[in-house]
């Protein structure tokens, strides 16, 4: 990413955050994204920053720790009134609730440990994620977005409720964990339900083998798979990352919130029991033979002035 800074300038964390958020805002706006889940933000603590089109939230490690991991959301500014949260769980998990017309959509952002991470780290991540999913009401829709560092493969015969017929690659240990999570909570990997070119299924290229893999997944309840129109990777998005943007289009009805109307100006002569004689009303009364002409003449200076 081009910064436009001179070589002797040492940018601090705030400068870096501002520059990255502007790039994210531009790329998401160009693709009409409503909500984006962000992984590996490498920002500490929690916070938010408002850009031109999006408000970006993040959840990271406590202050004083290394700048590692980190998750967050980019929410379109027009949807801010529709969301509750985001709520930070750890530097690997956060979530928010989006108000729909008939229910809520729980959107979870996840960043799983890599394949070679310690088993204890993997257990902690999936235990926290399981605890979170257990608290979501069954009436809510779920959208779980994240870099799972997992290859779920294409064996839809073995995982008929979790995988579609258009998976890619071979399953690995992280993929096994992800599919077991799907089976437990009746989730499915939407990436595998659409017939696409392989280039539109994969999102990350191995730096040594140059092989492409499907690591970034979009999960939803199996019963709600028809809400998803398509899930595919967009390699043209430039957000200074080695992962492609994975975009999922859903057909949902957002709940509308109407602001209270301001009280209008009071109209003249609308209050009951009040009556004010004007030159017009007096003239009309005189023509009808009701009011004396002297009353009209007495008001003429006021009328002319």
Secondary structure, DSSP 8 states (H G I E B T S, - for coil): ------TT----HHHHHHHHHHHHHHHHHHTT-SEEEEE-----SEEEEE-SSEEEEEE---TTS-S---EEEEEEGGGGGGEEEEEE-SSSEEEEEEEBSSSEEEEEEEE---TTS-HHHHHHHHHHHHHHHHHS-TTSEEEEEEE-----BS-TTTSTTT--S--BS---HHHHHHHHHHHHHTEEEGGGSS---GGGT--EE-TTT--EE--EEEEEEGGGGGGEEEEEEETT--SSSSB-EEEEEE---B-------------TT-STT-----HHHHHHHHHTT-S-HHHHHHHHHHHH-
